[in-house]
């Protein structure tokens, strides 16, 4: 029903084919619903494109079936996390559960400019609302999956929040919450929020030490125009970073001491109370300077999350293993993997708090920070696959694209992480990160040859 409501708001491009994800007969319902209702008035201008219906979204994608399914499933999982976390807030406007998935950046830029009048240059994705329509749009070309996931989680929050707040969220809160969800880790179908990776944690500490953070009153009352002016001048990373850190603080500091007041703050804004007045009313204080100092003291003591950092670095290693396997390169150990990635100058991009950063192959990639949940230092371990009996075709596929080794954590709390590999029809590999209670058994050391007796 939400898809039907949203489709009356937006002029959607109807694709030539239609797939219902999870339906035993994918094409059975293509003649019904919003697509057929509007097909006669909406010409296809972007081809090829496949219309996909996930659990919560209507999607137009020119990605392959596997990638479309991966990102559609991810969108549904994170949608349900938004809905669970914001369940007390009534819907104030129709949802806009429309998503455009582009394989190529140039198609993403061209389509958004031509059809919606949106300038998407320099962005990896966005949620937009114009007189011509509204959607969450993104592209995947040359981007690691971790960065695309961050875009979906960040922009997906803006998309969901629109139906609850209809523009009432102040920029700091809108972006801080979007980054809060953007930093979440999705493992084994579970969304784990409240994660803090090393880069942002250290940068906010440096900003506090250098006295370059934004006064909280100014941040609290900053207009969208002022926020966007800083984005245009390239001086916005502290806004995103500090807003995320403040949301972390209000959600988790001192065993959730401020969480109830934070939820009350959101309720007041949802009911139309301006941001500053809502904050004073919800937190029962107008001494914002003391409140800001309490946040700073907390931020200076904050440590990176072991789980989130391990997941981010494991994803980097997985992307590297995919690239090596694609070129027929085998890996024998973690040190061997690091050396081969270094030889290739392998790197990936991540979006963090208003800026794009490179993750590169260096020693820190193999390190998991220890947080308060772990009794001992967690580590990565590699299990190299054993050769299996196979047909001539299997042997050729293995030679062209060797099966990557399993990488697992050991000693990570609250659960371990393990890479699972799946070979695609093309012979190349895809991966997902699983989270068992126990890591798989370590590889047995090969037996040393017996010494000749004298």
C-alpha positions in Angstrom: 0.0 0.0 0.0 2.9 2.4 0.7 4.3 1.7 -2.7 1.0 2.6 -4.3 0.8 5.8 -2.2 4.3 6.8 -3.2 3.8 6.1 -6.8 1.1 8.8 -7.0 3.7 11.3 -5.7 6.5 10.6 -8.2 6.8 10.2 -11.9 8.5 6.9 -12.2 10.4 5.4 -15.2 8.8 2.0 -15.9 11.2 -0.6 -17.1 10.7 -3.3 -19.7 10.9 -6.1 -17.2 9.6 -6.7 -13.7 10.9 -8.9 -10.9 9.3 -9.6 -7.5 12.1 -10.5 -5.2 11.3 -13.6 -3.2 8.3 -14.5 -5.3 8.3 -18.1 -6.5 6.9 -16.9 -9.8 8.7 -13.5 -10.4 6.7 -12.4 -13.4 3.3 -13.5 -12.1 2.3 -10.1 -10.7 3.9 -7.7 -13.2 0.6 -6.8 -14.8 -0.8 -5.4 -11.5 0.1 -2.8 -8.9 1.6 0.7 -9.4 3.7 -0.2 -12.4 0.8 -1.1 -14.7 -1.3 1.8 -13.2 1.2 4.4 -14.5 2.8 2.6 -17.4 0.7 4.4 -20.0 1.8 7.8 -18.8 5.5 7.2 -18.1 7.8 6.4 -21.0 10.9 4.4 -20.6 13.9 6.7 -20.9 16.6 4.7 -19.0 17.4 1.3 -20.5 18.3 -1.3 -19.7 16.5 -1.4 -16.5 14.7 -4.0 -14.4 11.8 -3.1 -12.0 12.3 -5.0 -8.7 9.9 -5.2 -5.8 11.6 -6.0 -2.5 9.9 -6.2 0.8 9.8 -2.4 1.4 11.0 -0.8 -1.9 10.1 -0.3 -5.5 13.5 -0.5 -7.4 14.6 0.3 -10.9 18.0 -1.3 -11.5 20.4 -1.9 -14.3 22.8 -4.0 -12.1 23.1 -7.7 -12.6 20.6 -10.0 -10.8 23.0 -10.9 -8.0 24.1 -7.4 -7.2 20.5 -6.1 -7.3 19.4 -8.8 -4.9 22.4 -8.0 -2.5 21.5 -4.3 -2.4 17.8 -4.8 -2.2 18.1 -7.2 0.7 20.4 -4.7 2.4 17.9 -1.9 2.0 15.1 -4.0 3.5 17.2 -4.9 6.5 18.2 -1.3 7.2 14.7 -0.1 6.6 13.4 -2.4 9.4 16.1 -1.0 11.7 14.9 2.6 11.0 11.3 1.4 11.7 12.3 -0.3 14.9 14.3 2.5 16.3 11.8 5.2 15.3 8.6 3.1 16.0 7.2 5.7 18.4 7.1 8.4 15.7 3.9 8.5 13.6 4.1 8.8 9.9 3.4 12.4 8.8 3.8 12.1 5.0 3.6 9.3 2.5 6.8 7.2 2.3 8.8 7.4 -0.9 10.1 3.8 -1.2 11.5 4.3 -4.7 15.2 3.4 -5.5 17.3 3.9 -8.6 20.3 1.5 -8.9 22.9 2.4 -11.5 25.9 0.4 -12.5 27.7 3.3 -14.1 28.4 6.8 -12.6 27.8 8.6 -15.9 24.3 7.0 -16.2 23.5 8.0 -12.6 24.6 11.6 -13.2 22.8 11.9 -16.6 19.5 10.4 -15.6 19.2 12.5 -12.4 20.0 15.6 -14.4 17.7 14.8 -17.3 14.7 13.4 -15.6 14.7 15.1 -12.2 16.9 18.2 -12.7 19.3 17.1 -10.0 23.0 17.8 -10.1 24.6 14.6 -8.8 28.2 15.3 -9.7 30.6 14.3 -7.0 28.1 12.2 -5.0 28.0 8.5 -4.6 24.3 8.5 -4.0 21.5 10.7 -2.6 17.9 10.9 -1.6 16.2 13.7 -3.5 12.8 15.3 -3.7 11.9 17.6 -6.7 8.8 18.6 -8.6 9.7 15.9 -11.1 9.8 13.1 -8.5 11.7 11.6 -5.5 13.9 8.7 -5.0 17.1 7.3 -3.4 19.6 6.9 -6.2 23.2 5.5 -6.2 25.7 3.9 -8.5 28.2 1.0 -7.9 30.9 1.5 -10.6 34.5 1.1 -9.2 33.2 1.3 -5.6 33.7 -1.3 -2.9 30.6 -2.8 -1.5 31.3 -1.3 2.0 31.1 2.2 0.5 27.9 1.5 -1.3 26.4 0.1 1.9 27.3 3.2 3.8 25.6 5.3 1.1 22.5 3.2 1.3 22.4 3.3 5.1 23.0 7.1 5.3 20.7 8.2 2.4 18.2 5.5 3.3 17.7 7.2 6.7 17.0 10.6 5.0 14.5 8.8 2.8 12.8 7.2 5.8 13.0 10.3 8.0 11.2 12.4 5.4 8.0 10.5 6.0 8.3 11.0 9.8 9.6 14.6 10.1 8.9 16.2 6.6 11.9 18.5 6.8 11.6 19.3 10.6 14.9 17.8 11.6 17.7 20.3 12.0 20.7 19.6 9.8 22.9 18.4 12.7 20.4 15.9 13.8 19.4 14.8 10.3 23.0 14.2 9.3 24.1 12.9 12.7 21.4 10.2 12.7 22.2 9.4 9.0 25.9 8.9 9.9 24.9 6.9 13.0 23.0 4.4 10.7 25.7 4.8 8.1 28.3 3.4 10.5 26.1 0.4 11.4 27.4 -3.0 10.6 25.1 -5.6 8.9 26.1 -9.1 9.6 24.1 -12.3 9.2 20.9 -10.4 8.6 21.4 -8.3 11.8 22.0 -4.6 12.0 24.4 -3.6 14.7 24.3 0.2 15.4 26.5 2.3 17.6 29.8 1.3 15.9 32.8 3.6 15.9 35.7 3.0 13.5 39.2 4.3 14.4 39.4 7.1 11.9 36.4 9.2 13.1 37.2 8.5 16.8 40.7 9.8 16.5 39.7 12.8 14.3 37.1 14.0 16.8 39.7 13.8 19.6 42.2 15.9 17.5 39.4 18.4 16.7 38.6 18.8 20.4 42.3 19.1 21.3 42.8 21.7 18.6 39.6 23.6 19.6 38.2 23.3 16.1 34.8 21.7 17.0 31.7 23.8 16.5 30.0 25.4 19.5 27.0 23.2 20.3 24.5 26.1 20.3 25.7 27.0 16.8 25.4 23.4 15.7 22.0 23.0 17.3 20.6 26.1 15.5 22.5 25.8 12.2 20.3 26.3 9.2 20.3 24.1 6.1 21.6 27.1 4.1 24.6 27.5 6.4 25.2 23.7 6.5 25.2 23.5 2.7 27.4 26.6 2.3 30.1 24.7 4.3 29.5 21.6 2.1 30.1 23.7 -1.0 33.3 25.2 0.3 34.6 21.8 1.3 34.7 22.6 5.0 31.9 20.3 6.2 33.6 17.2 7.6 33.7 18.5 11.1 29.9 19.1 10.9 29.2 15.5 10.0 31.8 14.1 12.4 30.7 16.1 15.4 27.0 15.5 14.7 27.6 11.7 14.5 29.7 11.8 17.7 26.9 13.8 19.5 24.3 11.2 18.4 26.6 8.4 19.7 27.0 10.3 23.0 23.2 10.8 23.4 22.5 7.2 22.6 25.3 5.3 24.5 27.1 7.5 27.0 27.1 6.5 30.7 25.2 3.3 30.0 22.4 5.1 28.1 21.9 7.9 30.6 20.7 10.4 28.0 18.8 7.9 25.7 15.3 8.6 27.2 15.8 12.4 26.9 17.1 12.0 23.4 14.0 10.0 22.4 11.9 12.8 24.0 13.8 15.4 22.0 12.9 13.6 18.8 9.3 13.4 19.8 9.2 17.1 20.5 10.7 17.9 17.1 8.3 15.5 15.5 5.4 17.5 17.1 6.8 20.8 15.7 8.9 22.2 18.5 12.0 24.1 17.2 15.3 22.3 17.8 16.8 24.5 20.5 13.6 24.7 22.6 13.0 21.0 22.2 16.5 20.2 23.4 16.2 22.4 26.5 12.8 20.9 27.3 13.8 17.3 26.7 17.1 17.5 28.6 15.9 19.9 31.3 18.8 22.3 30.9 19.7 25.5 29.1 23.3 25.2 30.1 24.4 24.0 26.7 28.1 24.8 27.3 28.3 22.4 30.2 26.5 19.8 28.2 29.0 20.3 25.4 31.9 19.9 27.8 30.4 16.7 29.1 30.3 15.4 25.5 33.9 16.4 24.9 35.1 14.6 28.0 33.2 11.5 26.8 34.6 11.7 23.2 38.2 12.0 24.4 37.8 8.7 26.3 36.0 6.9 23.5 37.7 3.9 21.9 37.0 2.3 18.5 34.6 -0.6 18.4 36.3 -3.9 17.9 33.4 -5.5 16.0 32.8 -2.6 13.6 36.5 -2.1 12.9 37.0 -5.8 12.3 34.1 -5.9 9.9 35.4 -2.9 8.0 38.9 -4.3 7.7 37.6 -7.8 6.9 35.6 -6.3 4.1 38.7 -4.6 2.7 40.6 -8.0 2.8 37.6 -9.7 1.1 37.7 -7.1 -1.7 41.4 -7.7 -2.1 40.9 -11.4 -2.2 38.2 -11.1 -4.9 40.6 -9.0 -7.0 43.5 -11.5 -6.6 41.3 -14.5 -7.4 39.9 -12.7 -10.5 43.5 -12.6 -11.7 44.3 -16.2 -10.9 46.4 -15.4 -7.8 46.5 -17.7 -4.8 47.2 -16.6 -1.3 48.9 -18.7 1.4 48.9 -16.6 4.5 47.8 -13.2 5.9 51.3 -11.9 5.5 51.3 -13.2 1.9 47.9 -11.5 1.3 49.2 -8.2 2.7 52.3 -8.3 0.5 50.4 -9.1 -2.7 47.9 -6.3 -2.0 50.8 -3.9 -1.4 52.5 -5.0 -4.6 49.3 -4.0 -6.5 48.8 -0.7 -4.5 45.4 -2.1 -3.7 43.0 0.4 -2.0 39.3 1.0 -1.5 37.3 4.1 -0.7 35.1 4.6 2.3 32.6 7.4 3.0 33.1 8.7 6.5 31.4 11.8 7.9 31.2 14.1 4.9 34.5 13.0 3.3 35.8 10.1 1.1 38.9 8.3 2.4 41.1 5.6 1.1 41.8 2.3 2.9 45.2 1.0 1.9 47.1 -2.2 2.3 49.3 -1.7 5.4 49.9 -3.4 8.7 46.9 -1.7 10.5 44.5 -3.6 8.1 45.5 -6.8 9.9 44.9 -5.3 13.4 41.7 -5.4 15.4 41.5 -2.9 18.3 40.7 -4.3 21.7 37.6 -2.7 23.3 35.9 -3.2 26.7 34.0 -6.3 25.5 37.1 -8.4 24.9 39.2 -10.1 27.5 42.1 -10.6 25.2 43.4 -9.0 22.0 41.2 -10.2 19.0 43.1 -11.3 15.9 42.5 -12.3 12.3 43.3 -15.9 11.2 43.5 -17.4 7.7 42.4 -21.0 6.7 43.7 -21.9 3.3 41.3 -24.2 1.4 42.4 -27.8 0.7 42.6 -29.0 -2.9 39.5 -31.1 -3.7 38.8 -33.8 -6.2 37.2 -32.2 -9.2 36.4 -32.5 -12.9 38.5 -31.0 -15.7 36.1 -28.1 -15.9 36.4 -27.5 -12.1 40.2 -27.6 -12.3 40.1 -25.0 -15.1 37.7 -22.8 -13.1 40.0 -23.1 -10.1 43.1 -22.2 -12.1 41.3 -19.2 -13.6 39.8 -18.0 -10.3 41.3 -19.8 -7.3 39.0 -20.3 -4.2 40.0 -17.5 -1.7 41.0 -18.6 1.8 38.7 -18.3 4.7 39.5 -15.4 7.1 38.1 -15.5 10.6 38.5 -13.5 13.8 39.5 -15.1 17.0 38.7 -13.6 20.4 36.2 -11.0 19.0 33.3 -10.1 21.2 30.3 -10.4 21.2 30.7 -12.8 18.2 33.3 -13.9 15.7 33.3 -12.9 12.1 34.0 -15.3 9.2 34.2 -14.7 5.4 31.9 -17.0 3.4 32.7 -17.5 -0.3 30.3 -18.3 -3.1 31.3 -19.0 -6.7 29.2 -17.2 -9.3 28.3 -18.8 -12.6 31.0 -16.7 -14.2 33.6 -18.5 -12.0 34.4 -15.4 -10.0 33.6 -15.2 -6.3 31.2 -13.3 -4.1 31.4 -13.0 -0.3 29.4 -12.4 2.8 30.4 -11.9 6.4 28.9 -14.4 8.9 28.9 -14.1 12.6 29.0 -17.4 14.4 29.4 -17.7 18.2 32.6 -19.7 17.6 35.2 -19.4 14.9 35.9 -22.4 12.7 38.8 -24.6 13.8 42.3 -23.4 13.0 44.1 -25.1 10.2 46.3 -27.9 11.3 50.0 -27.4 10.9 51.5 -29.8 8.3 53.4 -32.6 9.8 57.2 -32.2 9.7 59.0 -35.1 7.9 60.6 -37.5 10.3 64.4 -37.2 10.6 66.5 -40.1 9.4 68.0 -42.1 12.2 71.8 -42.2 12.3 
